[in-house]
Amino acid sequence: MASNVMRKVSMRSLASHKLRLVLTVFSVVLGTSFVAGAVIFTSTVSNAFNSIFDNVAKGVAVEINAVGEGPGVPVVMVDDLRKNQKELGIERLAVDNSGPVTLADASGRAIQSGGAPSIGMSYLPPDQAVGEESTIISGRAPERAGEIALNSEAASKGDLKIGSKTKLVVGAGLAKPMEVTVVGITEMPSSSGGFIGVMFDKDTAAKLFSDGKYVATVGLAARAGVTDVQLRDAVQAHLEGVLKAQDPKIDFDEVYQVRTGDQVREDAKANIDQFLTIFRAILLAFAAIGLLVGTFIIYNTFSMIVAQRNRELALLRAIGASRQNVSRSVLLEALIVGVIGGVLGLALGIGIAAAMVAFTEAQGVPSDGLQVGVAAIAAAVFVGIVVTLLSAWIPARRASRIPPVEAMRESTVEPGAGSLRVRTLVGAIFGVLGVVALVVGGLGEGTGPALIVGLGALLAIVAVVLAAPMISRPVVGAFGAVFEKPFGTVGKLARTNAVRNPRRTAATAFALTLGLMLVVIIGTLGWSFKGTVDSAVDKGLRADFVVTGNNNMPLPLSVVDYVKDAPGAGEVVAQAYGAAKYDGRDEYLSSPYGGAIGDVAAITMIEGTDDLPGDGLLISNTVARDNGWKLGQEVTFTSTGGEEVPTRVTGVFEANEAIAGTMVGWETYEQLMPVAMKRISGPVLVVAKPGVSTEELRTQLEDATAEFLTAQVLDRDQFKNSISSQIDQMMVTLYALLGLSLIIAVLGIINTLALSVVERKQEIGMLRAVGMSRGQVRRTIYLESTYIAVFGALLGTVLGLAIGVPLVRTLAHWGLEGVVIPWALIGVTLVGSAVVGVIAALWPAVTAARTRPLEAITSE
């Protein structure tokens, strides 16, 4: 038969079932929109940051700084460069001393940067600056201690003007909060939305952000006729020689980096691109989940369409259409659905990206307008077409195999249970292999066992896909027999309908299964992490209160002295954190400041003492085992500046998740850490004096730390909740991303029921003719939908627990103490699935109830 005739048949089929077309297209739209939105959003943010980074180190020929978290560039090295400035080709040299600060607004509260940096730095006049300098647009530059200049955005946000007096806390400082006066308003290059820039005179900045031995960064301007690359090579060669003469063992490239301005900009762009690549991958992963769910919906839809058009397709075969003609006809319909879905998905994706950009702009992330490039357009349309064609391929093949004799049948013969046996057997094999992998993986911990659990998860999912049709009959029949009792005949009829076509029921339910499986896995991980946090605080800390910085803002070490001044404070110890090199790898460590860690934490000593001397090393038994360290052993760490610092193991304690497993004495910590890290306090742990009430001490601590602007005083429960809330935020974000797949799953139930109502039009009409009321018809559809949704939820819950529990066990090396099953979440999920079933059935139920008996009986 001519292909143009089959094209007309396809177009007429779509035109005559507009509602079916809309529902199917919508499933494609939701999945493709998330793909397009992810690509557009990340491209937009990347473009905005690239624009900002184009100004980074602008006008700087060469920049010198430490590698990683190094202490900075030694002042003696800077002095050497100044002495050899002319010979090396340096026109001008400028040092940068900077660090985090918190500035109070006109009302005395901390100005929030919305996640952007809040930085204090030195002001350099144009004749001393290297690169693009800040411009004073109002007032004057700071000239002495107690004076600051402020960028215009921060001044506006804080309602600060020339002459305003306010307070400022240096995050990495040893001094108390400062009283400062605003003397200038500036425009700063490279500042993004939310950025707070506070400028001091050169001498004040050096005192606040340097220990006199190191500076953060050195910028160089090249003499006329000297290129940036020539200056870089000359400076690096000179400094390598200087360092080698001082200490031949130190590798210059491991400690310092000398880069041209172009290299600095490219490195900055590479860092943000790396982050955005990961972020884009996460968004696309959730889009893929939505698309996977959508494939089941599209497959189910086209399977039902083919089943309903059996006689029509058989007639086409009878009058000369080949199998290829019939198959291509179905695929043409899928292609049209895919193209429409892809185009509409692109439009919706632009809207999603615009909303995400608006949200991030409100948080201080800059934007230069949406970047709707060829990649986003191609991704949306391509994904829409490919997903739809793949989903419709099996139904299309099935359609091509319909023999012409089917045109003589009055109804379609549903495949029997026998046809499911091979499929179920294969599913059972996959299931056994999956269970074995999940059990074996769950017995270990680390990357290897986690990969085995991942393999087991994949096998288990395939097993459920294959075996779900056979499982659906007994499972739906069992809980349906319980739920149907209050509804009598209507309930029994709904159960019968739900198990009548197990393939359809399983395919419809699996869309919900996949989404809820991920919800349960995420819930199990999240609740287990929160359970570990609660257990660690309850078992590992003796402190009654924890003083920490709000919104992750740092607190200076001087806060410890203020806390100790509270009359009711007994033991007060801060934990300072950092990292040093051991045997070529990073070793994360902490150091107690202000007292012994055993005064505020519940430490069970195995060997030695928790009274940590300046050169001592206190370790957990886990760290001792992993590194092979023993009591009395000398352990040498390498600082970020390349200096070797020897320590001695003075105590081994039973691992305690509330504190670091590697602790060094304060003397060692000061040698190992950059100046910025040495001056920042971690959580300050406070034990009340005997007889002092909790509320009394809280008031005293809040009064004592009020000057620090961002200091917050938390009791044990609040401290646990502050950590748990971060986990909750992450879980809510993941659930929101999973919401896409759940919406598609609901659409799938609506689509299936709507097509089922059309398919059973005669049957419903006959029920109406023998006395079933419209209300009973609606209840039948509601219950049928609920059975399908609950079946999907049960499968998802079982599958989620089967994967989530062993996955948590493999993460024990991260400190997870045990598995916490989110029973409340599971309960809400199961109840919610029943509600979803009713909601999904609203429109199909109303449509079914409107069926007129005589019209239905005379159809066909």
N, C-alpha and C positions, 0 to 999 in steps of 0.2 A: 504494500500500500504506500502511496506517495507520502514522503515525509511531511509535506506541507499540510496534508490532511490530518496527520497525527498532531502536528503543532496546533491546528485549530481545535482538535479534541482536547488537548491539554489546556489551552486558553479558556475554552468553554467550561471545562471542569473547574478551573480556578474561579472563573466569574460566577458560576452557579453556587459556589460555596464560599462566599466572601468572608463569613464569620470564621470559618475554619482556617481560611488563609490568614486572617488577622492574628488569630491565636498562635498559629505556627510561626508566623513572621516575628511576633513579639518575643518568642523564645530565643530566636536568633539575635534580635535587636539587643536584648539584655546582655548576652554574652559578648557580642562584638563591641558594644558600647564601652565595656570595661577595658577591652584591649585598646581601643582607640583612645579612651580617656587616659590610660596609663602612659601610652606613648606621647600624647600631646602634653600632659602635665610634666613629665620628666624632661621633655625637650624644652618646655617653657622655663622651668627652673634652671636647667643647665645653661640656657641662653642668657638668663638674667645674671647668673653667677659669673659666666664667662665675660660679660660686659663689665662686671665689677672687677674681676681679676685682671682685665686689661689695664687697669689703673694701679694694680699692685706693683710696687717697686718701680713705678714710672719715673723715668729720669735717673734711675740708679744704674750705674754701669756694672758694679759688682757688689754683692752682699755676702757677708761672712757671718755665720752663726754656728751653733752647736748642732750635732746630729741628734735627732730625737729629743729626749728630755734632758739633754746635757746641761751643765751649769751655765753655759754661755761662753763668750769669748774672753779670755783673760785680759785684764787691764794691761799687764806687761806686754802682751802681744800687740795691743792697740798702740801703746807707747812706741814700740819698735817700728810699727808701720808709719807712725808720724815722723820718726827720725829718718826713715828711708823713703819718705813720700815722693820726693822729686825723682829719685833713681828708679822707682817702680812705676812711675807714670800716673801718680795719684794727684788730681787737682784739689780735691777736698775730701775730708773724712768726717763722718758724723756717727756718733754712737746713739743707740736707742736703749733707754731703760724704761721698761713698762711692766705692768702687771694688773691683775683684776682689782677693781674697786667697786664699792657700793656707795651711791650718792643719795642723800635724802632730798625730797622735794620740799616745796614751800611749807607743807604741813608737817614735815618731820618724818614722813614715811619713805621707805626705799622706792626709788624710781625703778619700775620693772622694765627690763629690756626685751621681754618676750622671747627670750632664748638667744638674742643677738649678744655679741660681746659687750661688756661694760669695762672699759680699759682706761687706766691712768697712764700718762706718758709725758715725756719732756717736750716743751715747746722750744723750737730752734728758730731764730730769725732767718730770713731768706739768705743772708750772706753766709750762714753756717750750715744750713740744711742741705741735704743731698736728696735729690728727687723732688717730687711734687709736694710742696709744703702746704700746711694749713694756712688759711687766710683769715685774718681778724676782720670781721665785718661790723663789729660794734665793740666799743671800749678799747682795751689795750691788752697786751700780752702780760702774763704773770711774771713778776720780777722777784718775788721773795716768798718765803714760807708763809702758808696761810692764804695764798692767792691762787685762783684757778681760772682757766678759760674753758669754755664748755661749748660743744657743738650745738648748733641751733635747734636741731630736733629734740635733743635731750633737754635743753633749756625750756622749750615749749611744753614738753611733756611734764616737766617738773614745776612749771610756773615759776621759773627762776629768771631774774633779770640782772642787769648790771647793778652791783651793789647788794644783791641778795646774800644773806648770810645763811649758811647751812652746814650740815655735818657730812663727813665722808669717812668711810671705813676702808682701809687698805686690806684686801683679802689676804695677801701674802705679806703681812707686816707684823712687826713685834710691838709697834706703838699702839697707844689707845686711840679711839676715834678722834678725828681732827675737826676743829672748827675752821671753816674756810669761807672766803668771800669771793663771789663771782666778779671778776674784773674785765672779762672779755667773752664775746660770743664769736665762734669760728665756723667756717665751712671747711669740712675735712674731706680729702679725697678718699675714695675706696670705702666709704661708710655706707652700710646697707640699712634698710629699715629697722628701727629699734635700737640701733647702735648707740652706745653712750661713750663719748670720748671726753675725758677730763685731762686737761693739760696743766702741768706744773712748770715752774722754772727749772732749768737744767740741774742745779745743785740739789733742789728738793727731790726731784725725780730720782736722782742717783742715790740719795739717802733712803728713799722709800722702797726702791725696787732693786737695789744692788747691795752686796755686802762689801763693796770696795775692791773686790778681787776680780769680779766678772761683770761684763755688760751683756745685754741680751743679743743685740745685733749691731753689726758695723756696716754702714753704707759708704760706698766709695764712688766719687765722680772722677772720670778719666780726663787727663790732660788732652789738649787739642792734638790731633794726629794719632792718638792711641785708641785702638778699638776696644770694645768691651771684652772680647775674647783674649786679646793680647794682655790687657790688664789682669784679667782673671788668672791666666797662666803664670804671669810674672809674680803675682801676689801669692798664689798657691805654692809655687816653687820656693819662694822666699820663706814662707811660714813653715813649710815642711822641713826646711833646713834648720830653722830656729828650734822647732819641736824636737827634731832628731838630736840636736846638740844637748837639749835639756834631758831627754829620756828616750833612748834608742828603742825601747820596747814598745812604745805607743805608736800605733798606726794612725797617721794623720786623718785618713779618710774615714776611720771608724769614729772619730771624735768631732771633727769639724767639717764643714762643707763651704766651699767657695764657689758661688754661682753668679752668672751674669743675670741682669734684670730679666731678660727673656726666659732664662731657665727657671727663675723664681716664679714667674707668671705661669709657665707651663706646668710646673710641679703643683701649684695651687689648683689649676684647672684639673689636673689629673686626679688629685685627691677628691674633689667634689664629683668628678665623673665616676670615680670608683664607687662612691657612696650612692650616686643616682643609679648606677648600673644594678647594684644590689637591690635598691628600692624598687626599680622598674621590674626586676625579676620577681620580687615578692608580689607586686600588683598583678603581673601577668600570670603568676602561678594561681592566684585566686580567680582571675579571669578564665584560666584554663579549666578550673574546677567548675565554674559556671557553664562553660561551653560543654564540658563532659556531661554535666547534668542535662544540658540542652539536647545533646545527641540522643539521649534516651527518649526525650519528649518527642523530638522530630521523628525518630525511628518508630515510636509507638503510633504517632499520628499517621505516618505514611502506611504503616502496617494496617491500621484500621481503614484507611482510605482504600487501599487495595482490596481488603476483605469486603468492604461495602460495594465496591465496583466490580466484583467477580463476574457477574452476568454481563455487565457492560463490556469489560475487557475480553471476555470469552466471545461475545458477539463480534467484536472487532477482529478477533482471531478467525472467527467463522467466515467473515466476509473478505479475508485476504491479508490482514495485518500479520506481519512476521513477529517472532518473539523479540527480535531486536527493536522493531517498531514500538511494541508495547513497553519494553524496558526503557527505551529512550523517551517515551511519552511521560513516564513517571519521573525520570531524572530531569526532564525539561521543567516539570512543575517544581521540582526541588531547586533547580538552578534559579528559577524566577524568585522563589521564596528566599534563596540565599542572597541574590543581588539586592532585592528590596530590603531584606534584613540588614545586609552590610551597609547600605547607604543610610538607612534610618539609624543604624547603630553608630555610624560615624557622627551623624548630627547629634544624637544623644551623648556620645562620647565627648564632643566639644562642650556640651553643657556641663557634663560631669567634671571635665578638666577645668572649666571656668569656675565652678563652685569650689574645687580644691585650691585653685590659685587664689581665689578671694579669701578662703580660710587661712591659707599660709601667709598671705599679705597682712592679714590682721595680726598674725603672730610675729611679724617683723621680717618675713622673708620677701626679698624684692621681686619685682616682675616687670618685664618690658613688653607685656602683651602676649596673648596666646600664640604658640608656634604650631600652626596646623600645616605640617609638611607632607611631602609625598609619602613618607614612611607610614604616617598615621592613616592616610587615605587607603594606601595599599593594604595595610594590615587589616583594617576593618572589612573591606570588601572581600579580600582574599580569604580571610578566616571565615566570613559568613558563607561564602560559596563552598569552600572545602568542607566545612563542618556539615552543612546541609546535604551536600552530595554524598558524603560518606555515610551519613545517617540514613539516607534514603536508598542506599545501594542494595542492601539485602531485600527490602520490600520491592524494589524494582525488579530484582532477579526473580522473586517470588511471583510477581505479576506476569513476567514473561513466560512462566511455566504453566499458567492457567490454560487447560485444554479447551478447545471450542465446545466440547460437550457440556461444560459447566453452564453454558447459556441456557440449557434445558432445566437446570435445577431451580427450585423455588427459593432455596436458602443455602447459605454457606455451611459446609460441614466443618465444625471446629476440630482441630487436631486432638486426639485422645491422649490419655495418660501414657499409653505405650510409646508415643513419639517423643516423650520427655525422658524416657529411661536412659538412653545413651547420654543425653546432655547432662542429666543428673549424676550419672556414674562418673563422667569426666569431671564434673564439679566436685564430687566427693573426693576424687584423687587429688585435685588441687587443694581441697580443704584439708586433707590429712597432711600434705606437704607443708601447707601454710601453718598449721598448728604446731608441727614439729619445729619449723623455723622460729616461730614466735616463742616457744618454750625454750629452745636452745639459746636464742638470743637473749631472752630475759634472765638467763642464769648468769650472764656475764655483765661487764660494764666497760664502757669505752666505745670508740668508734667502730671497731669490728663487730661486736655484738649488736650495736645500733643498726648497722647495715644489714645484718641477718634479720633483725626485726622488721626492717623496711622491706626486705624480700618476702618475709612471711606475710606482711600486710598486703602486698601486691597479690600474692597467691590467694589469700583469704578473700580479697575483693573479687577476684576472678571466680572463685568458688561460689560466692554468693550470687554473682550475676548468672552463673550457669544453673545453680540448684534452686534459686528462688522460686521459679514457677512450681516445682514439685513441693517445696516447703510451704508455699502460700495456702494450699488447700487445707492441710491439717491445722496450721497455725490460725488462719483466719476462721476456719470452722470452729476451732476450740474457743477462742475468745468471743467470736460472734455468737456462739450458742449461749454464752453468759449474758452478753449485752442485749441480745434480742428479746429476752424474757419480758421486760416491761412493755415491749412494743408488739408482742404477739405475732400475728401473721405478717405484718409489715416488716418486723425485724428478721423473721425467717426468710422472707423474700429477698431482703437486702443482702443477707449472708449468702444466699444461693447465687445471686447475681455477682457477688464479689469473687466467688470461687469458680464461677462458670468458665471463665477464660483465664487460666492461671498465668499464661504468658503476658497478657495485657495487664493483669493485676501486678505481676512482679515488675514489669518494665516501668509502670507508672509509679509504684512504690519505691523503686530503687533510686529514682531521682531524689526522693526525700531521704532515703537511706544514706546516700553518699554525704549529703550536707550534715545530717545529724551525727553521722559517724565522726566527722571532723570536729563538730561541736563537743562531743564527748571526749575525744582525744585531747583537745585543747583544754577542756575543763579538768580532765584528770591531771594533766601537766601543771596547770595553774594552781589547782587546789593542793597538789603535792608540794609545790614550791612554797605556797603560803603555809602549809602545815609544817614544813621544815623551818621556815622563819619563826613561827610561833614556838616550836619546840626549842630552837636554838636560843631564843631570848629567854624563855622560861627556865631552861636548864643551864644555860651558859652565862647569864649575867646576874650579878648581885645588885647592880645599880638600880636605884629607885627612879632616877630621871636621866634623860639624855638631852644634851644641848647640842643642836646642830644647825646648819645654815638652811634657811628656807629657799625653796626653788633651786636647790643645788648650788647656791652661792657659797663661796668659801668664807671661813671665819679665820681671823688671825689668831696665832697662838696666845696672844695677850688675853684672849677671852678666858683662858684657864684661871688667870689671876683674879679676874672679876668674879668668876664663879666661886672661887675659894673664899672670897670676901663675904659671901652669903652666910649669915650667922648659923643657919641650920645645916649647912653643907659639911659632911664629914670627909670621906675619901673622895678625891676629885682626880681623875686621870683622863687625859686625852689620848686618842689613838691617831698617830700620823702614819700615812701610807705612802708607798712608793715602790720602785723596782730597781734591782741592781743585777749585774751579770754574774752568773756562776757557771763555770764550765761551758762558756759560750752561749748560754741561754738565759732568758729573763727569769729571775726569781722574785716573786712578789712578796713584800715584807711590810711590817709595821714596826712602830716603836712607841712604847708608852711614854707619855710626857706628863710630869707632875706627880708621879707616884708609881707604885708597883701595880702591874696589871692584875695580880691576885687580889688586890684590895677591892676591885670593882667587878671582877669576873670570877665565876666558879671554876677554878682550875684544880684538876686532880693531878698532882705531880707523880711521875713514875720514877724519875731519877733527878738528882740535883735540886735546885731551888728556883723559885720564881722571882727572887730578888735579883734583878738583872743589872750587872755592872755595865759601865760605859762601853767596854769592848766585848760584852757577853752576847751569847746567841741562845735564845730560848725557842725550842721547837716542839711541835706535836709529834706523837709517835708515828703518825702517817708520813710526815715530812722526813723523819729520821729513817723510816723504812725505805721510802722512795729514793733517797739520796745516799743511803748507806752511812749516815752520820751517827756518831756515838758521843756519849758524855765525855767531855775533856778534849775532844778532837778540835784541831784548828781548821777553820773554814775561811777561805779568802774570797771576798767578793770584789768585783770591779765596778767602780762608780761610773756614772754616765760621762764623766770627764776622762775616763781611762785610768784612774788611780786605783791601785790595788789596796784593799783595806782588809787586814786580817781580823778575824773574830775567833772566839772559843765557845764551844757548846757548854753552857753552864746549867742547862736544865732541859728535861724532856717531860712533856705533859700529855695527858690523854686528849686526843683530838676534840676540839670544841668549836662548833660551827659559828659561834658568836664572835670569835676572835681569830686573828690571822694565825696560820700555822707556823710562820717564821717571824720571830721578833728579835730585833737587834737593840742594843743599848743606845741611848740618845747620842752619845759621843760618836759611835759608829754611824748612826743615821745621818748626823751632820756632815760627816766625811763623804758619805755615799750620795746624798741627795743634792740636786740643784738648789740654789738659794731660795727660789720661789717655793719649792716643795717643803723646805725646812721651816718655812714661816707659816704654813697653812695647817690649821687644826682639823683633824677628823672629828668624829663624834666625841663629845666630852661626857664621860660617864660619872654620875654623881650618886653617892650613897648618903642618905640622911643620917644625921647624928641621932643617937638614942633619944627617944622622947619627943622628937620633932615630927609633927603631923605632915602628911603628904601635901595638903593644901597650903599649909604654912610655908613649907619649903618651896613649893611651886611659885608662890607670890614673891618670895625672896629672890629666887633665881630669875624670874621675869624682870624684877626691878634691877637686879645686878647687871643683866645683859641688855637692857633696853637701848643703850647707846650704840649697840652693834647693828641696829637696823634690821638685819635679816636673821638674827638669832631666834630660834624657836625652842621652847622648853617642852619636852614630851615625857609623859610617864611611860611606863612599860607597855601598856596597852596601846597608847597613842603611837609609840615608836614602832610596834609591830604593825599597826594599821597603816602607818606612813609607808612602810615597805610593801605591805600587801596591796595598798592602793595603786602602787606603780604596776604591780602584776595585774591587778584588775583592769587598769587602763589599757594595758597591752592586750588582755583577753577581749575587752570590749571592742577594741580596734579590729582584732581578728574576727570576732563575731559579726561586726558590721560588714567586713569584706565577705564573709560567708553568707551574709544576708542575700547577696545576689543569687547564689545557687538555690537558696530556700525559696526565693520568689519564683524562680524558674520552675522549681519543683511544684509549687502551688499551681502555677499556670498549666503544668502538665496534667495535674489532676482535673482541673477545669476542662482542659482540652479533651482528655479521655472521656470524661463524663458527658460532655456536650456531644461528642461523636457517638458515644454509646446510646444516648437518648435518641439520636437520629436513627441509629441502627435498629433500636428496639421500638420504633414508633408503633408498629402493628401490635406488639406485645402490650405496650402501655395502653394503647387504645382499647384493647380487649379487656384489660383489667378495669379500665374506667367503665366499659360497657357492662361488666358484671357487678358493678357496685362500689368499686374503690373510689374514694373521694379524692379531690385535688390535694387536700392536706395529707392524706395517706401516701399519695404518690410522692409528694415533696419529702416526707419523712423517709421513704424508702431510699430516695437518692441521697439524702443527708447521711443515713446510716451506711450506705454502700461506700460513700466517699470517706466516712470516718474509719471504716474497717480497713480500707486501702492505706490511709494515712497512718493509722496506728500500727499496721503491719510494717510499713516502711520505717517507722520510728523504732519499733522493737528490733528490727534487723540492724538499724544504725546504732542503737545502744549496745547491743551484743558485740557487734563488730568493733565499735569504738573502744569498748572495755578490753576486748581481746587484743587490740593493738596498743592501747594507751598504757595498760598495766605493765607489760614487758618493756615498753619504751621508757617508762619512768625508771624501771630497775636498771636499765643500761646507763642511766645518768647519775648513778650513785656517786661517781667520782666528782660530780659537780657539787656534792654536799647534800643531795636529796636523801633524807633519812628513811623514807618509806613511801608507799603508795597511799594516797588519800582519794577514795572514790567519791565523786561529786554527786551523792545521792539526791540532794535537793535539786540540783540541775537536771538530773535524769527524770525526777518526778515532774518538774515543770515542763520538760521536753515532751514527756508522754501525754500529759494533760494538754499541752499546747498543740500537739499533733492532732488530737481529737478536735480541738477548736478549729485548727487549720482545715481539717476535713470538712467541717460544717461550712466554713466560709467559702471554701473552694466549690462547694456544691450549691451555693445559693442560686446562681444564675441557671445552671443546668436543671436544677430542681423546679424552678419556676417555669422553664421552658417545657419540661416534661408534664407538669401539672396542667398546662394549657392545651395539651393534646385533646382533640375532640374525638370521641369514640367512633362515630360512623366514618369520619374522614380517615382515621387510621386504619379501620378495618377494610376499607375499600382501596387503600393505597396499594402500590405495586401494579 
